[in-house]
Amino acid sequence: MAPSFDFASLLCTEDISFFDENDLEGSMEVLDEPWQVEYDPPILDEPQQLDEPIGSVPPLLSDESVKVLIGKECYHVPASDYVSRLKIGDLDLEGRMEAIDWIQKVGMHFGFGPLCLYLAVNFMDRFLSAVDMLKDRMWSIQLLAVASLYLAAKIDETAVPRSLDMQMNEKKYLFDNKTILKMELMILSTLNWRMHSITPFSFIDYFLNKLNHDQVPTEDSFAQSFQLIMRTIRGTDFIQFKPSEIAAAVAVTISAEGENQTVETDKAVSLLTQYVEKERVMKCIEMFQQLESSDTASAEDSQCLSNINATTTSSSLANSSNNTNSPEAKRIKPNKTYEA
């Protein structure tokens, strides 16, 4: 039975905090409108200019170092029953997805790197798998998301905004510094202070190198790998895999497809079997392929809809003298790289 914390104890009586009114009997305040902050994030060129090419960082691990990491990665993943508890409703799956959406939105706004966002979700999942959080206390998972991202930013980022600023555009709950600090300490204690988590980023450069005949991976390979790794944080089915297995599956997927095709999938996985289980990596690769197929289908549907809309719009323009302007597409700054 997972331990249960009294989250109401996080309330600082001498400060103003925002919680659910049913839990705290009116001692909270619901925001009338989203909390807006003015923040000048670090200047990031488009495309982002790096001091050194992606392919040269992080430094390649030795064979022994990889084996040590694989031996310790079991301490940096959620409990084994976490996925099943999410699926059967013991844990708040919807609340988790909303928290991840918030983490990604804030991370993009402040220019946080992919490792920072991955760490935040990792902290949150490990905490949720170890602690019973009441579903009716909706503020608790939002507080967990805020504290998890703040901890991750302190670990991986060089410029960390104020905790109040990180709650940008928050529509309901706004937490003060002391409350967030208490939540941070609760996370640290629950995770036994294992905060430098072993993630797929810890292995990706090594596996790409192995599959590329011991050649330094290209910047394009790194960029594709980072994107693929980040797509795993939303899907609950990917939680069942170890970081090394996800990294191996990503490396094989990148190396065995597209312009980077160098080896066949089965042969590529065989090159890594001294580190990972072939069957599990193949299963993870299959899930990536299903993800890609789903994206392709969605893209085709979107194109179809776009063609229909274009036809309708052309017809309307022919019968109207009014001109319409298309909204400009939002430009997303690429995530910066990390150092292991």
Summary of the structure (lengths in Angstrom):
residues: 340
radius of gyration: 22.3
end to end distance: 34.7
largest distance: 71.5
contacts: 961
relative contact order: 0.14
helix: 58%
strand: 1%
